[in-house]
Amino acid sequence: MAYKMPPFKGLWYFRVAAQLGSFKLAAEALFVTQAAISQQIRALESALGCELFDRQVRKVTLTREGMALLPHLTQAFSQIEQGIEALQAEPQPNVLNLSVLSSFATCWLLPKMPLFNQVNPHLQLRIDPSDAQADFRNGDADIGIRFGLGEYPGLKSELIAEDTVLLVYKPGLIDPNKPLKAQLASLPFIQDICPDAQQAWTALNHDLGNREPKPSQMGIDNAALMLQAAVAGQGAAMLRKSLLEQAVSLGQLDVYPHFSWPCRYKYYLVAPAAHFEWPKVQAFRNWLIAQFMGGEQETLTAGAGGVLGNSMLNSSLE
């Protein structure tokens, strides 16, 4: 004959009430009404066919059956709690496995690793540079950095930074004080195969009066390779500001100061919701946000020779 398990909630309420010796205290501990405690225990007693409490005016005491049941429930719920704690526990608390876009890892994260190590000397960062979204089910990734719209089914995403697309080139290729239209006409253009960069290029040409944007002589589906091509002087390029900090600070690239285009995509931290509670993830998140809010803007402003304007209309766009 199949054994019918009594209501789980009734078992849980019974355990708490038995340990506290009071329906009133159990109700306060579980944030329910005293009537709800009484009702659940009555249902449990009905399912078991015996009374578990001797109800008196000001207190309740366990019956013989209640005293026999309590140790088993205490052990069972203790094992359940231990299992849940183990499931939610932070694996390798001193190792953070990060899944990150390869371009972001190369151009932004790796140059800043000494800063991260200074702030978090106890934490080892393992980087998986991949453009594919991490599969968190296999345990290979603790947190991911994605560049998108923040829509990742089954995962929590937290916006950490926005970005803009800028026109960049090897120093000397473009004079920002002279009309840009004629200069671009004589320069090759390196096209980043991503929507934000393509929209920026179209918008710039529209403001220059070019109905038909100049076709690119090179198309690259990797921002890090795009940056290398621009540094090598192979042409002008549209690149995200977040990836330019080191190249600009080293004098490898100049930024045209009269144009910027806001990205539709943004940077998100992505992971199962429970991962965001881990101290190592919180430490990385706080450091990451602090870096985005820190010296990047100052570096690019200095490298561009002036404040980066948000307007695409300027007397140099002729």
C-alpha positions as a printed NumPy array, in Angstrom:
array([[  0.   ,   0.   ,   0.   ],
       [  1.346,   3.419,  -0.976],
       [  2.26 ,   5.602,   1.984],
       [  0.722,   9.077,   1.948],
       [  3.135,  11.75 ,   3.162],
       [  1.537,  14.273,   5.541],
       [  1.592,  17.981,   4.578],
       [  5.133,  19.36 ,   4.51 ],
       [  4.059,  22.754,   5.832],
       [  2.377,  21.077,   8.78 ],
       [  5.58 ,  19.186,   9.58 ],
       [  7.591,  22.41 ,   9.4  ],
       [  5.139,  24.337,  11.605],
       [  5.066,  21.472,  14.1  ],
       [  8.85 ,  21.431,  14.372],
       [  9.068,  25.178,  15.04 ],
       [  6.164,  25.165,  17.516],
       [  7.599,  22.149,  19.334],
       [ 11.037,  23.715,  19.636],
       [  9.64 ,  27.025,  20.889],
       [  6.921,  25.46 ,  23.043],
       [  4.371,  28.   ,  21.838],
       [  2.042,  28.51 ,  18.883],
       [  2.3  ,  32.269,  19.427],
       [  6.111,  32.295,  19.265],
       [  6.057,  29.973,  16.26 ],
       [  3.714,  32.367,  14.442],
       [  6.08 ,  35.275,  15.146],
       [  9.104,  33.289,  13.973],
       [  7.411,  32.212,  10.746],
       [  5.678,  35.571,  10.086],
       [  2.211,  34.006,   9.954],
       [ -0.827,  34.187,  12.21 ],
       [ -1.295,  32.007,  15.256],
       [ -4.463,  30.686,  13.617],
       [ -2.409,  29.509,  10.624],
       [ -0.084,  27.585,  12.951],
       [ -3.002,  25.958,  14.718],
       [ -4.724,  25.083,  11.441],
       [ -1.645,  23.448,   9.915],
       [ -0.932,  21.403,  13.034],
       [ -4.584,  20.286,  13.228],
       [ -4.316,  19.111,   9.606],
       [ -1.1  ,  17.25 ,  10.426],
       [ -2.666,  15.572,  13.45 ],
       [ -5.622,  14.545,  11.312],
       [ -3.32 ,  13.053,   8.67 ],
       [ -1.321,  11.153,  11.326],
       [ -4.35 ,  10.064,  13.295],
       [ -3.048,  11.276,  16.653],
       [ -2.628,  14.431,  18.717],
       [  0.865,  15.921,  18.872],
       [  0.231,  18.693,  21.404],
       [ -1.549,  18.843,  24.722],
       [ -3.2  ,  22.238,  24.466],
       [ -3.558,  24.148,  27.716],
       [ -4.769,  27.682,  28.436],
       [ -1.381,  29.456,  28.373],
       [  0.932,  26.854,  26.862],
       [  1.202,  23.735,  24.769],
       [  3.212,  20.632,  25.559],
       [  4.123,  17.671,  23.428],
       [  2.206,  14.462,  23.748],
       [  3.996,  11.126,  23.742],
       [  3.475,  10.927,  19.961],
       [  4.775,  14.46 ,  19.521],
       [  7.921,  13.72 ,  21.521],
       [  8.514,  10.609,  19.4  ],
       [  8.148,  12.527,  16.134],
       [ 10.204,  15.628,  16.967],
       [ 13.755,  14.122,  16.881],
       [ 13.16 ,  12.613,  13.454],
       [ 11.884,  15.896,  12.032],
       [ 14.734,  17.834,  13.643],
       [ 17.267,  15.54 ,  11.953],
       [ 15.422,  15.571,   8.617],
       [ 15.074,  19.351,   8.432],
       [ 18.677,  19.786,   9.537],
       [ 19.804,  17.653,   6.598],
       [ 17.572,  19.628,   4.226],
       [ 19.056,  22.899,   5.489],
       [ 22.589,  21.549,   5.095],
       [ 21.805,  20.451,   1.549],
       [ 20.458,  23.89 ,   0.64 ],
       [ 23.479,  25.596,   2.196],
       [ 25.801,  23.319,   0.231],
       [ 23.887,  24.066,  -2.964],
       [ 24.134,  27.82 ,  -2.438],
       [ 27.644,  27.778,  -1.046],
       [ 30.339,  29.677,  -2.846],
       [ 32.67 ,  27.192,  -4.582],
       [ 36.346,  28.135,  -4.484],
       [ 35.843,  31.395,  -2.546],
       [ 39.314,  32.636,  -3.55 ],
       [ 38.965,  31.887,  -7.279],
       [ 36.655,  33.864,  -9.587],
       [ 35.893,  32.287, -12.969],
       [ 34.964,  35.077, -15.363],
       [ 33.439,  34.676, -18.808],
       [ 34.07 ,  37.834, -20.815],
       [ 34.062,  39.093, -24.395],
       [ 37.479,  38.54 , -25.945],
       [ 37.749,  42.165, -27.133],
       [ 36.874,  43.51 , -23.692],
       [ 39.336,  41.14 , -22.03 ],
       [ 42.161,  42.142, -24.376],
       [ 41.616,  45.9  , -24.566],
       [ 40.144,  46.764, -21.168],
       [ 40.463,  44.069, -18.527],
       [ 44.003,  42.732, -18.974],
       [ 45.691,  46.175, -18.795],
       [ 43.877,  46.758, -15.49 ],
       [ 44.736,  43.441, -13.874],
       [ 47.551,  44.919, -11.73 ],
       [ 44.991,  47.323, -10.239],
       [ 42.613,  44.465,  -9.51 ],
       [ 45.358,  42.419,  -7.862],
       [ 46.324,  45.333,  -5.631],
       [ 42.772,  45.71 ,  -4.335],
       [ 42.013,  41.972,  -4.153],
       [ 45.305,  40.174,  -3.413],
       [ 43.428,  37.169,  -1.989],
       [ 41.379,  36.613,  -5.136],
       [ 42.593,  34.791,  -8.245],
       [ 40.816,  35.796, -11.447],
       [ 40.515,  33.13 , -14.143],
       [ 39.464,  34.64 , -17.46 ],
       [ 37.643,  32.781, -20.21 ],
       [ 37.708,  35.14 , -23.235],
       [ 34.71 ,  34.049, -25.25 ],
       [ 32.041,  35.789, -27.292],
       [ 29.605,  32.98 , -26.472],
       [ 27.384,  33.248, -23.415],
       [ 28.637,  31.079, -20.561],
       [ 26.777,  27.939, -19.557],
       [ 26.602,  28.325, -15.776],
       [ 25.161,  24.842, -15.291],
       [ 28.54 ,  23.135, -15.617],
       [ 30.193,  25.319, -12.954],
       [ 32.914,  26.662, -15.253],
       [ 31.808,  30.285, -14.843],
       [ 30.913,  32.292, -11.741],
       [ 30.002,  35.542, -13.51 ],
       [ 29.946,  36.867, -17.065],
       [ 30.369,  40.261, -18.716],
       [ 28.143,  40.678, -21.763],
       [ 27.618,  43.542, -24.176],
       [ 23.975,  43.548, -25.189],
       [ 20.449,  44.509, -24.203],
       [ 20.398,  42.814, -20.8  ],
       [ 17.954,  40.097, -21.835],
       [ 19.366,  36.742, -20.727],
       [ 16.58 ,  34.226, -19.925],
       [ 16.971,  32.434, -16.633],
       [ 19.801,  34.702, -15.476],
       [ 20.075,  37.924, -13.533],
       [ 21.679,  40.823, -15.394],
       [ 22.937,  44.05 , -13.858],
       [ 23.78 ,  47.108, -15.933],
       [ 27.305,  48.245, -15.118],
       [ 28.206,  50.708, -17.893],
       [ 27.061,  52.357, -21.081],
       [ 29.354,  53.078, -24.01 ],
       [ 29.798,  55.308, -27.024],
       [ 31.351,  54.814, -30.449],
       [ 34.159,  57.193, -31.445],
       [ 36.079,  57.894, -34.634],
       [ 39.729,  56.893, -34.087],
       [ 42.873,  56.867, -36.19 ],
       [ 46.649,  56.748, -35.978],
       [ 48.052,  60.12 , -34.847],
       [ 48.517,  62.452, -37.792],
       [ 46.045,  60.78 , -40.17 ],
       [ 43.306,  63.332, -39.425],
       [ 43.579,  66.982, -38.399],
       [ 40.555,  67.745, -36.176],
       [ 40.901,  71.453, -36.966],
       [ 40.32 ,  70.939, -40.692],
       [ 37.175,  69.836, -42.531],
       [ 36.628,  66.124, -41.938],
       [ 34.754,  65.271, -45.133],
       [ 37.713,  65.761, -47.452],
       [ 40.097,  63.962, -45.103],
       [ 37.89 ,  60.886, -44.826],
       [ 37.526,  60.769, -48.586],
       [ 41.258,  60.113, -48.933],
       [ 41.518,  57.592, -46.074],
       [ 40.625,  53.896, -46.01 ],
       [ 37.895,  52.984, -43.532],
       [ 37.957,  49.871, -41.347],
       [ 34.441,  48.619, -40.675],
       [ 33.525,  46.916, -37.412],
       [ 30.793,  44.402, -38.211],
       [ 28.516,  45.342, -35.316],
       [ 25.276,  47.373, -35.348],
       [ 26.501,  50.225, -33.137],
       [ 29.625,  50.907, -35.232],
       [ 27.703,  50.666, -38.499],
       [ 25.033,  53.083, -37.24 ],
       [ 27.727,  55.504, -36.075],
       [ 29.422,  55.459, -39.477],
       [ 26.095,  56.027, -41.248],
       [ 25.222,  58.914, -38.9  ],
       [ 28.602,  60.589, -39.389],
       [ 28.329,  60.374, -43.17 ],
       [ 24.788,  61.72 , -43.027],
       [ 26.008,  64.796, -41.156],
       [ 28.875,  65.165, -43.614],
       [ 26.364,  65.214, -46.462],
       [ 27.479,  61.871, -47.877],
       [ 24.313,  60.195, -49.065],
       [ 26.229,  57.051, -49.866],
       [ 28.715,  56.243, -47.062],
       [ 32.179,  55.373, -48.251],
       [ 32.475,  51.573, -48.437],
       [ 35.005,  50.044, -46.089],
       [ 38.142,  48.436, -47.444],
       [ 38.302,  46.041, -44.505],
       [ 35.584,  44.468, -42.37 ],
       [ 36.474,  42.858, -39.05 ],
       [ 34.133,  41.097, -36.641],
       [ 36.395,  41.6  , -33.632],
       [ 36.934,  44.934, -31.917],
       [ 40.395,  43.993, -30.625],
       [ 41.597,  43.269, -34.169],
       [ 39.934,  46.478, -35.316],
       [ 41.948,  48.394, -32.764],
       [ 45.194,  46.751, -33.868],
       [ 44.471,  47.631, -37.495],
       [ 43.791,  51.254, -36.552],
       [ 46.986,  51.432, -34.463],
       [ 48.894,  50.081, -37.472],
       [ 47.63 ,  53.039, -39.516],
       [ 45.459,  50.98 , -41.86 ],
       [ 42.676,  53.539, -41.75 ],
       [ 40.066,  55.312, -39.647],
       [ 37.709,  53.194, -37.549],
       [ 34.638,  53.414, -35.372],
       [ 35.397,  51.839, -31.982],
       [ 33.835,  51.741, -28.543],
       [ 35.296,  54.199, -26.057],
       [ 35.706,  51.515, -23.381],
       [ 38.26 ,  49.682, -25.544],
       [ 40.438,  52.693, -26.356],
       [ 41.831,  53.792, -23.014],
       [ 45.247,  52.142, -23.202],
       [ 45.854,  52.883, -26.902],
       [ 45.001,  56.56 , -26.392],
       [ 47.052,  56.914, -23.215],
       [ 50.071,  55.384, -24.984],
       [ 49.688,  57.784, -27.914],
       [ 48.895,  54.971, -30.357],
       [ 45.521,  56.402, -31.369],
       [ 43.826,  59.773, -31.561],
       [ 40.117,  60.332, -31.071],
       [ 38.259,  62.771, -33.281],
       [ 36.913,  65.261, -30.675],
       [ 33.775,  66.448, -32.487],
       [ 31.835,  63.19 , -32.807],
       [ 30.405,  60.481, -30.556],
       [ 27.563,  58.015, -30.985],
       [ 25.707,  56.381, -28.057],
       [ 25.673,  52.601, -28.178],
       [ 22.355,  50.833, -28.046],
       [ 24.092,  47.881, -26.423],
       [ 25.464,  48.17 , -22.87 ],
       [ 27.719,  46.219, -20.531],
       [ 25.998,  43.826, -18.127],
       [ 27.124,  41.481, -15.4  ],
       [ 25.267,  38.217, -15.984],
       [ 24.913,  35.126, -13.78 ],
       [ 22.381,  33.099, -11.813],
       [ 20.888,  35.338,  -9.119],
       [ 22.502,  33.36 ,  -6.279],
       [ 26.001,  34.093,  -7.644],
       [ 25.528,  37.809,  -7.028],
       [ 25.435,  37.066,  -3.284],
       [ 28.92 ,  35.525,  -3.261],
       [ 31.568,  37.796,  -1.679],
       [ 34.033,  37.19 ,  -4.511],
       [ 31.458,  38.254,  -7.113],
       [ 30.525,  41.32 ,  -5.063],
       [ 34.205,  42.259,  -4.761],
       [ 34.683,  42.024,  -8.535],
       [ 31.453,  43.907,  -9.228],
       [ 32.419,  46.788,  -6.942],
       [ 35.898,  47.025,  -8.461],
       [ 34.498,  46.897, -11.994],
       [ 32.015,  49.699, -11.402],
       [ 34.675,  51.817,  -9.707],
       [ 36.935,  51.398, -12.74 ],
       [ 34.202,  52.389, -15.173],
       [ 33.503,  55.492, -13.107],
       [ 37.191,  56.322, -12.729],
       [ 39.896,  57.567, -15.028],
       [ 38.692,  56.345, -18.406],
       [ 36.944,  59.592, -19.315],
       [ 39.907,  61.694, -18.187],
       [ 42.315,  59.61 , -20.272],
       [ 40.231,  59.858, -23.426],
       [ 39.595,  63.553, -22.954],
       [ 43.298,  64.254, -22.654],
       [ 44.131,  61.982, -25.558],
       [ 41.586,  63.643, -27.815],
       [ 42.922,  67.078, -27.07 ],
       [ 39.654,  68.329, -25.66 ],
       [ 36.254,  67.422, -24.294],
       [ 34.452,  64.792, -26.374],
       [ 31.299,  66.373, -27.695],
       [ 27.927,  64.621, -27.736],
       [ 26.707,  66.524, -30.781],
       [ 27.468,  65.234, -34.25 ],
       [ 27.106,  68.69 , -35.762],
       [ 30.256,  70.81 , -35.752],
       [ 31.904,  73.322, -38.013],
       [ 34.617,  70.754, -38.776],
       [ 32.039,  68.331, -40.224],
       [ 32.096,  69.753, -43.744]])
